[in-house]
C-alpha cells in the first residue's frame, strides 16, 4: 500500500533531494545565486544523487574530492549515500582506492578511512595488485 503525505518536504526527501547545498559541505561555500531572495533560497532543494555523479573541474567525483579534503565521516557518508557504486572506482588523479585517498595527509579522518574500507573491503586487494605491479616494474628496470 502506498500512502501519500501532503508534506512537500517528505516527498522531496524520499526522492533524494535535500535543502542542504552539497557544495557547502564539500567546499565550505554556497552555490546558490546571491541574487535570489532569502525566501527563495530557503525553499530550494538540491538533487544530491545527480550532484554526486557529476565530475568537478579537477576530474574528481564529489566522494573523491571529499576524501582528498579529509572531510569528517559525517559529511563523507552523506556523499557516499548519494552515489554508493563509486566506492569501487580508483581515483583518476592519484590512482588510489577511495579509502587510501582518505588516509593521505596529516589531517586525514580515520573514521572515514575505516568506514570506506568497511564498505568496500575488496579495495585492499586493489592495493595489493598495485604493489605487485609497482615492484614488477622496479625489478624489470633494475635488470
C-alpha positions, 0 to 999 in steps of 0.5 A: 500500500502506498500512502501519500503525505501532503508534506512537500518536504517528505516527498522531496526527501524520499526522492533524494533531494535535500535543502542542504547545498552539497557544495557547502559541505564539500567546499565550505561555500554556497552555490546558490545565486546571491541574487535570489531572495532569502525566501527563495533560497530557503525553499530550494532543494538540491538533487544530491544523487545527480550532484554526486555523479557529476565530475568537478573541474579537477576530474574528481567525483564529489566522494573523491574530492571529499576524501582528498579534503579529509572531510569528517565521516559525517559529511563523507557518508552523506556523499557516499549515500548519494552515489554508493557504486563509486566506492569501487572506482580508483581515483583518476588523479592519484590512482588510489582506492577511495579509502587510501585517498582518505588516509593521505595527509596529516589531517586525514579522518580515520573514521572515514578511512575505516568506514570506506574500507568497511564498505568496500573491503575488496579495495585492499586487494586493489592495493595489493595488485598495485604493489605487485605491479609497482615492484614488477616494474622496479625489478624489470628496470633494475635488470 
